[in-house]
């Protein structure tokens, strides 16, 4: 146990998860490592989630609760990060859970020359543990090598781009004012990770240990965003363009930039398909197409065999 303040801050956004919240909080309380603070950010819940948070905080002084008006997951995480006091930061979701020795194992790798620690996880899909791809081996990497690796699709379970299975050094976040983009409602976690990596000066540690249980249910904002176009859908595309811009600023490898550029293009295809399917957001087409054209010129689209996309781009830019 650390003698100088809290060693790890756990920030969890809470919104209408009353059915799952007690299990999540208990998975923190039962951790073998005890020097933590849990900051539960009640993001304007309309069910009993807020009261559940308060009830647990009355019983354990390490649990703190922030009640705020609804602003989305990014807003909730930012509120918790601003109050965090630990050396390290964990960002789980309040409807998932941690294995009992998760913090103990993660923090055993929290060395002075490491800025980010990523671990494996298991997925529970509709009540069943699904067959998983194996995590990559436990290893230490430079930031550049890590960026190359997380651009590979499909990703290993400990070199991915989720926030909830990672430990971040809180001083890097505080000193560089790194926060979640509150205008994004999808892929905001990916953008946060790339923003964080831009300021890392030490190594990245990936470990094959599975520390987290991610529950995939048949509801949720991420699923609905992939089914129909709404005002929030822009995050599907804009977050990836921001990530690409970050890689340019960082002087990332050509392979990392090419992979991200491909993601920008694939996301563009997906979001235009959503617009065409729903019949709304047609005015947004031109904005997205202009942004895409900043990265891909006509010659390059022809070279990679995207003649259909090129035809669409020309039609949208020159109606």
Order of alpha helices (4+ residues) and beta strands (2+ residues): beta-alpha-beta-alpha-beta-alpha-beta-beta-alpha-beta-beta-beta-alpha-beta-alpha-alpha-beta-alpha-alpha-alpha-alpha-alpha-alpha
